Amino acid sequence: MRVLCIAAKYIPTAITHGTGFWNIPFAAILPQDKTCWIERSNAEKNILFKHIIPYVLCMNTQNRLACYIRCGSEKRLAGLYSCGIGGHVEEIDKAATLQKTIENGLYRELTEEISNFNKLKIELEYLGVIHENKTEAGLVHVGIVYLCRCSSDILPEPAQELGNLQWKSLHEIKELRTELWTGLALSLLEQHKQI
């Protein structure tokens, strides 16, 4: 399977050499003509490239966030709480623009993780970028963070990998042992909107 990547040299060094969150325009972080498709198995250990990962925070009408314990295929994150739903962008997601390609990947992931997902029942908003270089996974990934606001007439039902999903306040989540990306994405959300 080939996944969407970008050479690390095309991302601002302030991002690739650090750990943090950046509220910057989509086009500034991902110039469309600099992305490429690489076999995932080859890209996992190649620090010259970053896998582009849409990372979605789902929020209900009470401003509570979907939160779950990692127990799926990403063994490096097992046992940690996460608020992020997402994954690799695959070639089947390819569209006319880079932003649409990433959103196609995002919708595909939400469909896989939320059994009753309906994109007509949400509002999607781009928030910014997260990156960390403290872990093995962080060295080869860059997160494109979105907020998914669910409408009042839908309560997402998690698929198997998110079977322990709960809705929690930001305060409650801050008391948990979360994955690093969740902490960064929540900081980005707090900067973007008061919740």
C-alpha positions in Angstrom: 0.0 0.0 0.0 1.3 3.4 -0.9 0.7 6.4 1.4 0.8 10.1 1.0 4.1 11.6 2.1 6.1 14.8 1.8 9.9 15.1 1.9 10.8 16.6 5.2 13.0 19.2 3.5 9.8 20.9 2.1 8.4 21.4 5.6 9.6 24.5 7.6 12.5 23.4 9.8 10.8 25.0 12.8 8.3 22.2 12.5 10.5 19.3 11.5 13.1 20.0 14.2 10.6 20.6 17.0 7.7 19.3 18.9 4.6 21.5 18.9 1.5 22.8 17.2 1.2 25.4 14.5 -1.9 27.3 13.4 -0.8 28.0 9.8 -2.6 27.9 6.5 -2.9 24.5 4.8 -1.1 25.5 1.7 1.9 26.9 3.7 2.6 23.5 5.2 1.8 21.2 2.3 2.6 22.6 -1.2 0.7 20.3 -3.5 3.6 19.8 -6.0 5.9 18.5 -3.3 3.9 15.5 -2.1 4.5 11.9 -3.3 3.2 8.3 -2.8 5.6 5.9 -1.1 5.1 2.2 -0.1 4.2 2.4 3.6 6.7 -0.3 4.6 9.5 1.7 3.0 8.3 5.0 4.5 8.0 3.8 8.1 11.8 4.0 8.7 12.7 6.7 6.3 13.2 10.0 8.2 13.7 11.9 5.0 9.9 11.8 4.5 6.9 12.5 6.6 3.6 10.5 6.3 0.8 13.0 6.1 -1.8 12.0 8.7 -5.2 13.6 9.1 -5.9 13.7 12.8 -9.5 14.5 13.7 -10.9 15.7 17.0 -14.6 14.9 17.3 -16.8 17.1 19.4 -20.4 16.8 20.4 -22.9 19.6 20.9 -21.9 19.8 24.6 -18.3 20.6 23.7 -17.2 17.2 24.9 -14.6 15.3 22.9 -14.5 11.7 21.8 -11.8 9.9 23.8 -10.6 6.3 23.7 -7.8 4.0 24.9 -5.4 3.0 22.0 -5.6 -0.7 21.5 -5.5 -1.0 17.7 -2.8 -1.7 15.1 -0.4 1.1 16.2 1.5 -0.8 18.9 3.7 2.2 19.7 0.6 3.9 21.2 -1.1 1.0 23.0 -2.6 1.8 26.4 -2.6 5.6 26.0 -5.7 7.7 25.7 -6.3 9.4 22.4 -8.8 12.0 21.1 -7.5 11.6 17.5 -9.2 9.6 14.8 -7.3 9.3 11.6 -4.6 7.4 9.7 -2.7 7.3 6.5 -3.9 8.8 3.3 -4.0 6.1 0.6 -3.9 6.2 -3.1 -7.6 5.4 -3.3 -8.2 8.8 -1.6 -6.5 10.7 -4.4 -8.5 13.7 -5.7 -7.9 16.8 -7.9 -6.5 18.8 -5.0 -4.2 17.9 -2.1 -6.7 19.2 0.5 -9.5 17.2 -1.0 -7.2 14.1 -1.1 -6.5 14.5 2.6 -10.2 15.0 3.4 -11.1 11.9 1.4 -8.6 10.0 3.6 -10.1 11.6 6.7 -13.6 10.6 5.7 -12.5 7.1 4.9 -10.9 6.7 8.3 -14.0 8.2 10.1 -16.1 5.7 8.2 -13.9 2.8 9.4 -13.8 4.0 13.0 -17.3 5.3 13.5 -19.9 2.7 12.4 -22.7 5.2 11.8 -20.6 8.0 10.3 -22.4 10.4 8.0 -20.4 13.3 6.6 -23.7 15.2 6.1 -24.1 15.3 9.9 -20.8 17.1 10.7 -19.0 20.3 10.3 -15.3 19.9 9.4 -12.8 22.6 10.2 -9.0 22.6 9.6 -7.1 23.7 12.7 -3.4 23.4 11.9 -0.4 21.1 12.1 1.2 19.0 14.9 4.6 17.4 14.9 6.9 15.7 17.4 10.4 14.3 17.1 10.5 12.6 20.5 9.3 9.2 19.5 10.1 6.7 16.7 6.6 7.3 15.2 6.9 11.1 15.4 10.1 11.1 13.3 8.2 9.9 10.2 4.7 11.5 10.6 3.2 15.0 10.5 -0.4 15.6 11.7 -3.0 17.7 9.9 -5.5 18.5 12.6 -9.2 18.9 11.9 -12.2 19.6 14.3 -15.3 17.5 13.5 -18.4 19.0 15.1 -21.2 16.5 15.3 -24.8 17.7 14.8 -27.3 17.3 17.6 -29.1 14.4 15.9 -26.1 12.1 15.7 -24.2 10.2 18.5 -21.3 8.5 16.8 -21.2 4.7 17.5 -17.6 3.4 17.6 -16.4 0.5 15.5 -14.4 -2.3 17.1 -11.0 -0.4 17.4 -12.7 2.5 19.2 -14.9 0.2 21.3 -14.1 2.0 24.5 -14.9 5.5 23.2 -16.3 8.0 25.7 -17.2 11.7 25.6 -15.1 13.7 28.0 -14.5 17.4 28.8 -11.2 19.0 28.1 -10.6 19.1 31.8 -11.2 15.4 32.2 -8.9 14.5 29.3 -6.1 16.6 30.8 -6.2 14.3 33.8 -5.5 11.2 31.6 -2.3 9.7 30.3 -2.7 10.7 26.7 -0.6 10.2 23.6 1.6 13.1 22.7 -0.3 14.0 19.6 -3.5 14.3 21.6 -1.9 16.8 23.9 -0.6 18.8 20.9 -3.9 18.7 19.1 -5.8 19.9 22.2 -3.4 22.8 22.6 -4.1 23.7 19.0 -7.8 23.5 19.6 -7.5 25.7 22.7 -5.6 28.3 20.8 -8.0 28.2 17.9 -11.3 28.3 20.0 -12.1 28.6 23.6 -14.0 25.4 24.6 
